[in-house]
Amino acid sequence: MSRYLSIRSEIIFLIKNVKFLIINIVLNLLIVCSVFSQPDYQFQHINSDLGLSSNSVTCILQDHTGYLWIGTYDGLNKYNVYDFKIYKHNPDDLSSVGANAIQTLFEDKQGKIWVGTFDGGLSKYNPFTEKFYTYLNNNSEPNSISSNAVYAICEDDAGNLWLGTAHGLNKFNKKTQKFYCYYHNSSDNNSLSSDIISSLFFDKKHNVLWIGTKSGGLNKYDLSLNRFEKYRYDKNDSNSLTTDFVYTIFRDTSDILWIGTIDGGLNMLD
């Protein structure tokens, strides 16, 4: 009888250990699966077959009402998730968008949509009439926009628009409807470093405008002092900007300025 009880106890002990072993194996398998399993991402494709004006998309903006604005090489698109409304340039209609090739989009504090085009100037969209007013360069008018190629748009605290173009930096006073232009001047060290402006970022905290150029590096414009400070590539300085072609600028919540370049990687300025 005692031998029977001993064998029975050993069997119960083995069963408990086997159960424990199985539970541990299952748990370990679940952990491994959770670590190495990949989420099932699925991209939805929206193209010209579904109503988009062009398959070459250059810029995207969501306005304060929720509409998506999509700039392309062939028209401006307003998208409500169900369908597109397409705006194209019509040379016989002065209230159409300035050009079909869209470079940049911006919504100002008043909710107006501004459209920078490759060669058709700056267009302002009126949401009530769904029409555009376009500002074009006029060599005989000193307060007109300096170039019809608008690459970047931002707004300062005073409500002025700043425009990066193929020929200078422009400040647009929306009240007076006048443009004030800044250019590179080789005889003035406080001037802009290059006339081809590729990117803009207004730093509200420090009240400065950061300006990326195609060949002149990075500029910081102090709105209070009316002075440009330049950051250029220097082959003899390992801590300098890595290239003079600055394509995009962003300041994060830690107050670090990030500078995206062409062929020079990502730069950061603390």
Salt bridges, closest charged atoms under 4 A:
ASP74 OD2 - LYS88 NZ 2.99
GLU107 OE2 - HIS64 ND1 2.49
ASP108 OD2 - LYS174 NZ 3.17
GLU130 OE2 - LYS78 NZ 3.96
GLU130 OE1 - LYS85 NZ 3.90
GLU155 OE2 - LYS174 NZ 2.94
ASP203 OD2 - HIS206 ND1 2.84
ASP203 OD2 - ARG251 NE 2.72
GLU229 OE1 - LYS220 NZ 3.61
ASP244 OD2 - ARG232 NH2 3.18
ASP255 OD2 - LYS205 NZ 3.55
ASP255 OD2 - HIS206 NE2 3.76
ASP255 OD1 - ARG251 NH1 3.23
